[in-house]
């Protein structure tokens, strides 16, 4: 418990600090006077002046703020700044700056979280390497993505050469295909049943067709367990990392795909698994729980899940590759989260998703703390921080007054009114509504956390 609390404080502290530092540096860049830089909301517990700015740690640990001269003094849950200690310069007030300068200051908070995610992903990929399937064998080809010539690929065949390059794992196959500019991709494969080699040529004149070729081929991965998520059915049933799944309900298992197919259609159904653990055969009963996974159209599909991941191999990357892949990872995850959030809101509006079901997607500080602790124990803390940083950036860009997105909304209203801003009274009323929404979501999220924690 102490370990989890310490890790949670570290994770949230870093993310909040980076977010507020973005606001702070942008304010300094456009010469806005900063009165207070606070980690935490409400009344400062510890504070110290350095120059014209008070740096503080405040009472409510769920956020932070940068208080600027000329900004709304009752924004959010901020404590009052003792302005008598610092003389403010009217020319350096926030509200005296142009729309673009104020936009830069507001947007720099979420932008800093996006940049932090990019830096974390680059560092992970560069120092730890990229994860890939430890296989060069094709289990099958997805027919919906198949290209002309791919019908000749026989399931169970090993890819020996991709465009003339020897390959040793799935990452090297992807690199050989995606980095080629040839109008056709040539694969040399070995059929172990017929004990013979054969060649397949596929037209791939564009980047999109090369990407399609890669995604169409499904690697054959042995049914051995990689990571186990604590608290999930697999962990509760006693399964361990390295266990080899031999059969499920008497059906022999030969690949990871077979495990996935059976579990996903078995929510709430007891499964009997026979596993090989260091040469010893064990029988384990496990009941997959209901969960939702994203689909290609960013919708969510209800399936059975037990909290396991496949074993992955890490491959070394140069800094340039890590830079590109880290940036692409951040962008793709951002798009995925935004579209998934849009699908969720659409489902609520069209009543395809009940509010009682939608609330289960909310997680608060307790859930974040648990996930932070579990991620640290499994060695994936930096990955968790990167993902949470993206989520924090997106959350802050929602057009809710009190959040950064709400203040951007104020600027948009001012822009369409030809430079006429909302009055302080109008802003205050909108901020109060936004504050009620945010507090309501926080209470609901915390209630969900406690419900999960105590099984309510």
MOSULWO-V311230 format. One record per backbone hydrogen bond with DSSP energy under -0.5 kcal/mol. CO is the residue of the C=O (numbers start at 1). NH is the residue of the N-H. E is the energy in kcal/mol with one decimal. If there is no record, write none. Layout:
BEGIN
co:CO nh:NH e:E
co:CO nh:NH e:E
END
This chain:
BEGIN
co:1 nh:5 e:-2.4
co:2 nh:6 e:-2.6
co:3 nh:7 e:-2.5
co:4 nh:8 e:-2.5
co:5 nh:9 e:-2.5
co:6 nh:10 e:-2.2
co:7 nh:11 e:-2.8
co:8 nh:12 e:-2.7
co:9 nh:13 e:-2.5
co:10 nh:14 e:-2.4
co:11 nh:15 e:-2.3
co:12 nh:16 e:-2.6
co:13 nh:17 e:-2.4
co:14 nh:18 e:-2.6
co:15 nh:19 e:-2.1
co:16 nh:20 e:-2.7
co:17 nh:21 e:-2.5
co:18 nh:22 e:-1.7
co:19 nh:23 e:-1.4
co:20 nh:24 e:-2.6
co:21 nh:25 e:-2.9
co:22 nh:26 e:-1.9
co:23 nh:27 e:-2.4
co:24 nh:28 e:-2.3
co:25 nh:29 e:-2.2
co:26 nh:30 e:-1.7
co:27 nh:32 e:-3.0
co:28 nh:31 e:-1.3
co:33 nh:35 e:-0.6
co:33 nh:69 e:-2.8
co:35 nh:54 e:-2.7
co:36 nh:38 e:-0.5
co:36 nh:67 e:-2.6
co:37 nh:56 e:-2.5
co:38 nh:40 e:-0.6
co:38 nh:65 e:-2.0
co:39 nh:58 e:-2.5
co:41 nh:60 e:-3.1
co:42 nh:79 e:-1.1
co:43 nh:59 e:-1.9
co:46 nh:57 e:-2.5
co:48 nh:55 e:-2.9
co:50 nh:53 e:-1.4
co:53 nh:50 e:-2.7
co:53 nh:55 e:-0.6
co:54 nh:37 e:-2.7
co:54 nh:56 e:-0.5
co:55 nh:48 e:-2.1
co:56 nh:39 e:-2.2
co:57 nh:45 e:-3.1
co:57 nh:46 e:-1.8
co:59 nh:61 e:-0.7
co:60 nh:41 e:-3.2
co:61 nh:63 e:-0.8
co:63 nh:40 e:-2.0
co:65 nh:38 e:-2.9
co:65 nh:67 e:-0.5
co:66 nh:68 e:-0.6
co:67 nh:35 e:-2.7
co:67 nh:36 e:-1.7
co:68 nh:71 e:-2.0
co:69 nh:94 e:-3.6
co:72 nh:75 e:-1.4
co:75 nh:78 e:-1.7
co:77 nh:42 e:-1.1
co:81 nh:83 e:-1.8
co:82 nh:85 e:-1.8
co:83 nh:86 e:-1.0
co:86 nh:88 e:-0.6
co:88 nh:90 e:-0.7
co:89 nh:92 e:-2.4
co:90 nh:93 e:-1.4
co:92 nh:33 e:-2.1
co:93 nh:96 e:-1.3
co:94 nh:97 e:-1.5
co:98 nh:102 e:-2.3
co:99 nh:103 e:-2.7
co:100 nh:104 e:-2.4
co:101 nh:105 e:-1.9
co:102 nh:106 e:-2.4
co:103 nh:107 e:-3.0
co:104 nh:108 e:-1.5
co:106 nh:109 e:-0.9
co:106 nh:110 e:-0.6
co:107 nh:111 e:-2.4
co:108 nh:112 e:-1.8
co:109 nh:113 e:-1.3
co:110 nh:114 e:-2.1
co:111 nh:115 e:-2.6
co:112 nh:116 e:-2.3
co:113 nh:117 e:-2.0
co:114 nh:118 e:-2.1
co:115 nh:119 e:-2.6
co:116 nh:120 e:-2.7
co:117 nh:121 e:-2.7
co:118 nh:122 e:-2.7
co:119 nh:123 e:-2.5
co:120 nh:124 e:-2.6
co:121 nh:125 e:-2.6
co:122 nh:126 e:-2.6
co:123 nh:127 e:-2.8
co:124 nh:128 e:-2.4
co:124 nh:129 e:-0.9
co:125 nh:129 e:-0.5
co:130 nh:315 e:-2.4
co:132 nh:313 e:-3.0
co:133 nh:135 e:-2.1
co:133 nh:170 e:-1.9
co:136 nh:159 e:-3.3
co:137 nh:139 e:-0.6
co:137 nh:220 e:-3.2
co:138 nh:156 e:-3.5
co:138 nh:157 e:-0.6
co:140 nh:218 e:-2.5
co:141 nh:143 e:-0.5
co:142 nh:145 e:-1.3
co:142 nh:146 e:-0.7
co:143 nh:146 e:-0.6
co:147 nh:150 e:-2.4
co:148 nh:203 e:-0.6
co:149 nh:152 e:-1.4
co:150 nh:153 e:-1.8
co:152 nh:154 e:-0.5
co:154 nh:157 e:-1.6
co:157 nh:138 e:-2.8
co:158 nh:160 e:-0.7
co:158 nh:190 e:-2.3
co:160 nh:167 e:-1.3
co:161 nh:188 e:-2.5
co:162 nh:165 e:-1.5
co:165 nh:162 e:-2.3
co:169 nh:173 e:-1.4
co:170 nh:174 e:-2.4
co:171 nh:175 e:-2.7
co:172 nh:176 e:-2.1
co:173 nh:177 e:-1.9
co:174 nh:178 e:-3.2
co:175 nh:179 e:-2.1
co:177 nh:180 e:-1.0
co:183 nh:204 e:-2.1
co:184 nh:186 e:-0.5
co:185 nh:187 e:-0.5
co:185 nh:202 e:-2.7
co:186 nh:163 e:-3.4
co:187 nh:189 e:-0.6
co:187 nh:200 e:-2.7
co:188 nh:160 e:-2.9
co:188 nh:161 e:-1.6
co:189 nh:198 e:-2.3
co:190 nh:158 e:-2.4
co:190 nh:192 e:-0.8
co:191 nh:195 e:-1.4
co:191 nh:196 e:-1.5
co:196 nh:191 e:-2.9
co:198 nh:189 e:-3.1
co:200 nh:187 e:-2.9
co:202 nh:185 e:-3.2
co:206 nh:210 e:-1.7
co:207 nh:211 e:-2.5
co:208 nh:212 e:-2.2
co:209 nh:213 e:-2.2
co:210 nh:214 e:-1.9
co:211 nh:215 e:-2.3
co:212 nh:216 e:-1.7
co:213 nh:217 e:-1.1
co:216 nh:142 e:-3.1
co:217 nh:219 e:-0.6
co:218 nh:139 e:-3.1
co:218 nh:140 e:-1.0
co:219 nh:221 e:-0.8
co:221 nh:256 e:-2.6
co:222 nh:224 e:-2.2
co:223 nh:245 e:-2.9
co:224 nh:311 e:-0.9
co:225 nh:242 e:-2.4
co:227 nh:309 e:-1.8
co:228 nh:230 e:-0.5
co:229 nh:232 e:-1.6
co:232 nh:236 e:-2.5
co:233 nh:237 e:-2.2
co:234 nh:239 e:-2.2
co:235 nh:238 e:-1.0
co:240 nh:243 e:-2.0
co:243 nh:225 e:-2.9
co:243 nh:245 e:-0.6
co:244 nh:246 e:-0.6
co:244 nh:276 e:-2.8
co:246 nh:253 e:-2.7
co:247 nh:274 e:-2.3
co:248 nh:251 e:-2.0
co:250 nh:252 e:-0.6
co:251 nh:248 e:-2.0
co:255 nh:259 e:-1.3
co:256 nh:260 e:-2.3
co:257 nh:261 e:-2.5
co:258 nh:262 e:-2.0
co:259 nh:263 e:-2.5
co:260 nh:264 e:-2.4
co:261 nh:265 e:-0.9
co:262 nh:265 e:-0.6
co:263 nh:266 e:-1.8
co:264 nh:304 e:-1.2
co:266 nh:269 e:-2.2
co:269 nh:288 e:-0.8
co:271 nh:273 e:-0.7
co:271 nh:286 e:-2.5
co:272 nh:249 e:-3.1
co:273 nh:275 e:-0.6
co:273 nh:284 e:-3.2
co:274 nh:246 e:-3.1
co:274 nh:247 e:-1.4
co:275 nh:277 e:-0.6
co:275 nh:282 e:-2.7
co:276 nh:244 e:-2.1
co:276 nh:278 e:-0.6
co:277 nh:280 e:-1.6
co:280 nh:277 e:-3.2
co:282 nh:275 e:-2.8
co:284 nh:273 e:-3.5
co:286 nh:271 e:-3.1
co:286 nh:288 e:-0.6
co:288 nh:268 e:-3.1
co:289 nh:305 e:-2.4
co:291 nh:303 e:-3.1
co:293 nh:301 e:-2.8
co:295 nh:298 e:-2.0
co:299 nh:295 e:-2.5
co:301 nh:293 e:-2.3
co:303 nh:291 e:-2.5
co:305 nh:289 e:-2.5
co:306 nh:234 e:-2.7
co:307 nh:229 e:-2.5
co:309 nh:226 e:-3.0
co:311 nh:134 e:-0.5
co:313 nh:132 e:-2.5
co:315 nh:130 e:-2.3
co:318 nh:322 e:-2.5
co:319 nh:323 e:-2.7
co:320 nh:324 e:-2.1
co:321 nh:325 e:-2.9
co:322 nh:326 e:-2.7
co:323 nh:327 e:-1.8
co:324 nh:328 e:-2.6
co:325 nh:329 e:-2.4
co:326 nh:330 e:-1.8
co:327 nh:331 e:-2.3
co:328 nh:332 e:-2.9
co:329 nh:333 e:-2.3
co:330 nh:334 e:-2.2
co:331 nh:335 e:-2.5
co:332 nh:336 e:-2.4
co:333 nh:337 e:-2.8
co:334 nh:338 e:-2.5
co:335 nh:339 e:-2.6
co:336 nh:340 e:-2.5
co:337 nh:341 e:-2.5
co:338 nh:342 e:-2.3
co:339 nh:343 e:-2.3
co:340 nh:344 e:-2.3
co:341 nh:345 e:-2.5
co:342 nh:346 e:-2.5
co:343 nh:347 e:-2.3
co:344 nh:348 e:-1.9
co:345 nh:349 e:-2.5
co:346 nh:350 e:-2.6
co:347 nh:352 e:-1.7
co:347 nh:353 e:-2.2
co:348 nh:351 e:-0.8
co:354 nh:357 e:-0.6
co:354 nh:358 e:-2.7
co:355 nh:359 e:-2.2
co:357 nh:360 e:-1.1
co:358 nh:361 e:-1.9
co:359 nh:362 e:-1.6
co:364 nh:368 e:-2.5
co:365 nh:369 e:-2.4
co:366 nh:370 e:-2.5
co:367 nh:371 e:-2.8
co:368 nh:372 e:-2.5
co:369 nh:373 e:-2.4
co:370 nh:374 e:-2.6
co:371 nh:375 e:-2.6
co:372 nh:376 e:-2.3
co:373 nh:377 e:-2.1
co:374 nh:378 e:-1.9
co:375 nh:380 e:-3.1
co:375 nh:381 e:-0.5
co:376 nh:379 e:-0.9
co:380 nh:384 e:-2.1
co:381 nh:385 e:-2.6
co:382 nh:386 e:-2.2
co:383 nh:387 e:-2.2
co:384 nh:388 e:-2.8
co:385 nh:389 e:-2.3
co:386 nh:390 e:-1.7
co:387 nh:391 e:-2.1
co:388 nh:392 e:-2.5
co:389 nh:393 e:-2.0
co:390 nh:394 e:-2.4
co:391 nh:395 e:-2.7
co:392 nh:396 e:-2.2
co:393 nh:397 e:-0.9
co:394 nh:397 e:-0.7
co:395 nh:398 e:-1.3
co:396 nh:405 e:-3.2
co:398 nh:400 e:-2.9
co:399 nh:401 e:-0.5
co:400 nh:403 e:-2.0
co:400 nh:406 e:-1.0
co:403 nh:406 e:-0.6
co:403 nh:407 e:-1.5
co:404 nh:408 e:-2.1
co:405 nh:409 e:-1.7
co:406 nh:410 e:-1.7
co:407 nh:411 e:-1.7
co:408 nh:412 e:-2.2
co:409 nh:413 e:-2.5
co:410 nh:414 e:-2.3
co:411 nh:415 e:-2.3
co:412 nh:416 e:-2.5
co:413 nh:417 e:-1.2
co:414 nh:419 e:-2.3
co:414 nh:420 e:-0.7
co:415 nh:418 e:-1.5
co:417 nh:420 e:-0.6
co:419 nh:421 e:-0.8
co:423 nh:427 e:-2.6
co:424 nh:428 e:-2.5
co:425 nh:429 e:-2.2
co:426 nh:430 e:-2.1
co:427 nh:431 e:-2.8
co:428 nh:432 e:-2.4
co:429 nh:433 e:-1.9
co:430 nh:434 e:-2.7
co:431 nh:435 e:-2.8
co:432 nh:436 e:-2.0
co:433 nh:437 e:-2.1
co:434 nh:438 e:-2.7
co:435 nh:439 e:-2.8
co:436 nh:440 e:-2.4
co:437 nh:441 e:-2.4
co:438 nh:442 e:-2.4
co:439 nh:443 e:-2.5
co:440 nh:444 e:-2.5
co:441 nh:445 e:-2.8
co:442 nh:446 e:-2.5
co:443 nh:447 e:-2.5
co:444 nh:448 e:-2.4
co:445 nh:364 e:-0.7
co:445 nh:449 e:-2.3
co:446 nh:450 e:-2.5
co:447 nh:451 e:-2.4
co:448 nh:452 e:-2.5
co:449 nh:453 e:-2.5
co:450 nh:454 e:-2.4
co:451 nh:455 e:-0.6
co:451 nh:456 e:-2.3
END
